[in-house]
């Protein structure tokens, strides 16, 4: 393959209603710099609805789509890890993770890639960067996002990072390989949505530069029921602060220059 490859990871758990919207989003392709191509990896995380059937239908219709399936629900973090390892196996140059509920716009993948080509090892689609915002998000969810942002920025301050919890990110493949080699055991301890924060914290120490790209999150596009378990997510957020340094790889108060 002559092109350099972007591997787009879409973790799915009971996203049957979102697959048609995703197919429409990616149906016309995405704009990438010359010499780049992409593949979409659907990670079916033990869905109990028609997600797998819908995803297989998408893969049959689009040769860029691959479906990997867990026989049981292992959680967001393990679904992302499955995608990481598959991206390494397929010799991707860049990994992009996105939510599979169609609230993350595919047209932002190009700018995220450009941020990596400009020298960043990780690029974050940020609701809180200048020009970013959230549309149609219920008040309680906005309150949770605001509280999480304040909490993590206080405990784990990372210069230039405002959006700690978003799953819409791009990573250079060398960063993911380095992290997988550096971390003893699994890259992840968290079993809930806190996995996105844990990935950020563990990879941040291996980055010279992290860049945020403004994201307009359109919650009204969401078709499926929210999977966020508030109590479990709060529990895992507190656990992150208690991890020994050799497990977390991030000392409190670390700032990236």
C-alpha positions as CSV (number, residue, x, y, z in Angstrom):
1,X,0.0,0.0,0.0
2,X,1.6,3.3,-1.1
3,X,-0.6,5.6,1.0
4,X,0.0,6.2,4.7
5,X,-2.9,4.9,6.7
6,X,-5.3,6.4,9.3
7,X,-7.0,3.8,11.4
8,X,-10.3,5.1,12.7
9,X,-11.5,3.1,15.8
10,X,-15.2,3.1,16.5
11,X,-16.0,1.2,19.7
12,X,-19.7,0.1,19.7
13,X,-22.0,-1.2,22.4
14,X,-25.6,-1.3,21.4
15,X,-25.3,1.3,18.7
16,X,-27.7,-0.2,16.3
17,X,-29.5,3.1,15.7
18,X,-26.2,5.0,15.1
19,X,-24.7,2.8,12.3
20,X,-26.9,4.3,9.5
21,X,-25.8,7.8,10.6
22,X,-22.1,6.8,10.6
23,X,-22.5,5.2,7.2
24,X,-23.9,8.5,5.9
25,X,-21.1,10.5,7.6
26,X,-18.4,8.4,6.0
27,X,-20.2,7.6,2.8
28,X,-18.7,10.4,0.8
29,X,-15.2,9.7,2.2
30,X,-13.2,12.1,4.3
31,X,-10.8,14.8,3.3
32,X,-7.1,13.9,4.0
33,X,-3.8,15.3,2.8
34,X,-2.4,13.8,-0.4
35,X,-0.8,10.4,0.1
36,X,-3.1,9.4,3.0
37,X,-5.9,6.9,3.1
38,X,-8.1,5.5,5.9
39,X,-9.7,2.4,7.3
40,X,-12.6,2.2,9.7
41,X,-12.4,-0.4,12.5
42,X,-15.8,-1.1,14.2
43,X,-15.1,-2.8,17.5
44,X,-18.4,-4.5,18.5
45,X,-18.1,-4.8,22.3
46,X,-20.6,-7.6,23.0
47,X,-23.7,-5.7,21.8
48,X,-27.0,-7.3,22.6
49,X,-29.0,-5.5,19.9
50,X,-28.6,-5.5,16.1
51,X,-25.2,-3.6,16.1
52,X,-23.2,-6.5,14.8
53,X,-25.5,-7.2,12.0
54,X,-25.6,-3.5,11.0
55,X,-21.8,-3.2,11.2
56,X,-21.3,-6.3,9.1
57,X,-23.7,-4.9,6.5
58,X,-21.7,-1.7,6.4
59,X,-18.4,-3.7,6.0
60,X,-19.9,-5.7,3.1
61,X,-20.9,-2.4,1.4
62,X,-17.6,-0.6,2.1
63,X,-14.2,-2.2,1.7
64,X,-12.7,0.4,4.0
65,X,-14.7,-1.0,7.0
66,X,-13.5,-3.9,9.2
67,X,-15.5,-5.4,12.1
68,X,-13.9,-6.9,15.1
69,X,-16.2,-8.4,17.8
70,X,-15.9,-9.2,21.5
71,X,-18.1,-12.1,22.6
72,X,-19.0,-10.2,25.8
73,X,-19.1,-6.6,26.9
74,X,-15.6,-5.7,28.1
75,X,-16.0,-1.9,28.4
76,X,-14.8,1.1,26.4
77,X,-11.2,0.8,27.4
78,X,-10.8,-2.8,26.2
79,X,-12.6,-2.0,22.9
80,X,-10.1,0.9,22.3
81,X,-7.2,-1.5,23.1
82,X,-8.5,-4.0,20.6
83,X,-8.5,-1.2,18.0
84,X,-5.0,-0.1,19.0
85,X,-3.5,-3.6,18.5
86,X,-5.3,-4.1,15.2
87,X,-4.0,-0.7,14.0
88,X,-0.5,-1.7,14.8
89,X,-1.0,-5.0,13.0
90,X,-2.2,-3.3,9.9
91,X,0.8,-0.9,9.8
92,X,-1.3,2.3,10.3
93,X,0.6,5.5,10.7
94,X,-2.1,7.3,12.7
95,X,-4.9,6.1,15.0
96,X,-8.1,8.1,15.5
97,X,-10.6,7.2,18.2
98,X,-14.2,8.4,18.0
99,X,-17.5,7.8,19.7
100,X,-19.8,5.7,17.6
101,X,-23.0,7.7,18.4
102,X,-22.5,10.0,15.4
103,X,-21.9,13.1,17.6
104,X,-18.2,13.4,16.5
105,X,-18.0,15.0,13.0
106,X,-15.9,13.0,10.5
107,X,-14.7,16.2,8.8
108,X,-12.6,17.0,11.9
109,X,-10.3,14.0,11.2
110,X,-8.4,16.0,8.6
111,X,-7.6,18.8,11.0
112,X,-6.5,16.3,13.7
113,X,-4.2,14.7,11.2
114,X,-2.8,18.1,10.2
115,X,-2.0,18.8,13.9
116,X,0.0,15.6,14.0
117,X,1.8,16.5,10.8
118,X,2.6,19.8,12.4
119,X,4.6,18.1,15.2
120,X,2.1,16.9,17.8
121,X,2.2,13.3,18.9
122,X,-1.5,13.5,20.1
123,X,-4.3,15.8,18.9
124,X,-7.5,16.2,20.9
125,X,-10.8,17.3,19.5
126,X,-11.7,19.7,22.2
127,X,-15.1,21.1,23.2
128,X,-13.3,23.7,25.4
129,X,-10.7,25.0,23.0
130,X,-11.3,28.4,21.4
131,X,-14.0,27.9,18.8
132,X,-15.3,24.6,20.4
133,X,-18.7,24.2,22.0
134,X,-21.4,21.7,22.8
135,X,-24.8,21.9,21.2
136,X,-28.0,20.2,22.5
137,X,-26.2,18.7,25.5
138,X,-28.6,18.3,28.6
139,X,-27.8,20.5,31.5
140,X,-26.7,17.7,33.8
141,X,-24.3,16.3,31.2
142,X,-22.8,19.7,30.7
143,X,-22.4,20.0,34.5
144,X,-20.7,16.7,34.6
145,X,-18.3,17.7,31.8
146,X,-17.5,21.0,33.5
147,X,-16.9,19.3,36.8
148,X,-14.6,16.6,35.2
149,X,-12.7,19.3,33.4
150,X,-12.0,21.2,36.6
151,X,-11.2,18.1,38.6
152,X,-8.7,16.6,36.2
153,X,-7.0,19.9,35.4
154,X,-6.5,20.4,39.1
155,X,-5.2,17.0,39.9
156,X,-3.4,16.3,36.6
157,X,-2.5,19.7,35.1
158,X,-1.4,19.3,31.5
159,X,-0.4,22.5,29.7
160,X,-2.7,23.2,26.7
161,X,-5.1,20.4,27.5
162,X,-8.7,21.5,28.4
163,X,-10.8,18.4,27.3
164,X,-9.7,15.4,29.4
165,X,-12.6,13.1,28.8
166,X,-13.4,13.3,25.1
167,X,-12.7,10.1,23.1
168,X,-12.2,12.0,19.8
169,X,-8.4,12.0,19.4
170,X,-5.6,11.3,17.0
171,X,-2.4,9.6,17.9
172,X,0.8,8.9,16.1
173,X,1.3,5.1,15.9
174,X,4.8,5.4,17.5
175,X,3.2,6.9,20.6
176,X,0.9,4.0,21.0
177,X,3.7,1.4,20.4
178,X,5.9,3.2,22.9
179,X,3.1,3.2,25.5
180,X,2.3,-0.5,25.0
181,X,6.0,-1.3,25.6
182,X,6.5,1.0,28.5
183,X,3.4,0.1,30.6
184,X,3.7,-3.1,32.7
185,X,0.7,-5.2,31.9
186,X,-2.4,-3.6,30.4
187,X,-2.3,0.0,29.3
188,X,-5.6,0.4,31.1
189,X,-6.9,-0.2,34.6
190,X,-10.2,1.7,34.3
191,X,-13.2,-0.4,33.1
192,X,-15.6,2.6,32.5
193,X,-15.6,5.8,30.5
194,X,-12.7,7.0,32.7
195,X,-10.5,4.9,30.3
196,X,-10.3,7.9,28.0
197,X,-8.8,9.9,30.8
198,X,-6.4,7.1,31.8
199,X,-5.2,6.8,28.2
200,X,-4.6,10.6,28.1
201,X,-2.6,10.6,31.3
202,X,-0.5,7.6,30.5
203,X,0.4,8.8,27.0
204,X,0.9,12.4,28.0
205,X,4.3,11.7,29.7
206,X,5.5,10.2,26.4
207,X,4.5,13.3,24.3
208,X,6.6,16.3,23.5
209,X,3.6,18.1,22.1
210,X,-0.2,17.8,22.5
211,X,-2.5,20.0,20.4
212,X,-6.2,20.7,20.7
213,X,-8.5,21.2,17.7
214,X,-11.8,22.9,18.3
215,X,-14.8,20.5,18.3
216,X,-18.4,21.5,17.9
217,X,-20.1,18.5,19.5
218,X,-23.7,18.1,18.3
219,X,-25.5,16.0,20.9
220,X,-28.7,16.1,18.9
221,X,-27.2,13.7,16.4
222,X,-27.1,11.0,19.1
223,X,-29.5,8.1,18.4
224,X,-28.7,5.6,21.1
225,X,-29.2,5.6,24.8
226,X,-26.3,7.0,26.9
227,X,-24.1,4.2,28.4
228,X,-22.5,6.5,31.0
229,X,-22.7,4.9,34.5
230,X,-22.2,7.9,36.7
231,X,-21.4,6.2,40.0
232,X,-18.9,3.8,38.4
233,X,-17.3,6.7,36.5
234,X,-16.9,8.8,39.6
235,X,-15.4,5.7,41.4
236,X,-12.8,5.1,38.7
237,X,-12.0,8.8,38.5
238,X,-11.1,8.7,42.2
239,X,-9.1,5.5,41.7
240,X,-6.9,7.3,39.1
241,X,-5.6,9.6,41.8
242,X,-4.6,6.6,43.9
243,X,-2.7,4.6,41.3
244,X,1.0,4.2,42.2
245,X,3.3,6.2,39.9
246,X,4.7,3.1,38.2
247,X,1.2,2.1,37.2
248,X,-0.1,5.5,36.1
249,X,3.2,6.9,34.7
250,X,2.1,10.3,35.7
251,X,3.1,12.1,38.8
252,X,0.8,14.7,40.3
253,X,1.5,18.2,39.3
254,X,3.3,17.2,36.0
255,X,3.0,19.8,33.3
256,X,3.9,19.4,29.7
257,X,6.1,22.2,28.2
